Amino acid sequence: MKADRFVHTKRKPQKPQKTAEQLDARNGKFNFSEIHGFKLKEVEWTVPDKQTRKRRRSQFNSVREEFLKELGANHEDELRAMGLKDKAIDMIKKGHAPQGYNVHHKLPIHGGGQNVFSNLILMPIPPHDDLHHIVMDPQVAQMQSGQSKKVMIPWTDDMVYHPEKDKGLVMNNAKPNNRAVMAKRMRDGR
Ligand SMILES: [Zn+2]
């Protein structure tokens, strides 16, 4: 048996099939409504041309600095609630992001997002990368400049991440395999 198994592992690995879940994610269908305290929201995602994207990314360098100074000046309580100490807060007041933190575009530049404070949030990495890898990337991976489609993005009005709001993935209650629904069916004798 062992030798047989060894032979199998030496065969050229097949490209893994896309799971139903991955296909759903590509179509913006998720079995959760909230991720890390961000609620899924449908927006029109329009990919700007390459030059516009490049210009906005370089403009972002100065906007990020202004955004961080604003957080340092007026959102210190939220920064401390995120676990940041004096040294990190001093950095933020000077316009620098502390190590392990990222200023995220809620609607990314790739989707037509602007460098405005209401579109930005300071948050730790992780969980930042999950917003891209789990929610947005699968939906927009194939999109080219000028293309436009409806996309689900993780949204919050906050400008600073709130750890106490982060419940990981909050699953849809409407799902028939939801635990509460199953329990009700049992009680109803269905
Ligand atoms: Zn991001």
Boltz pocket constraint, residues with backbone or C-beta under 6 A from the ligand:
constraints:
  - pocket:
      binder: B
      contacts: [[A, 103], [A, 104], [A, 105], [A, 128], [A, 132]]
      max_distance: 6.0
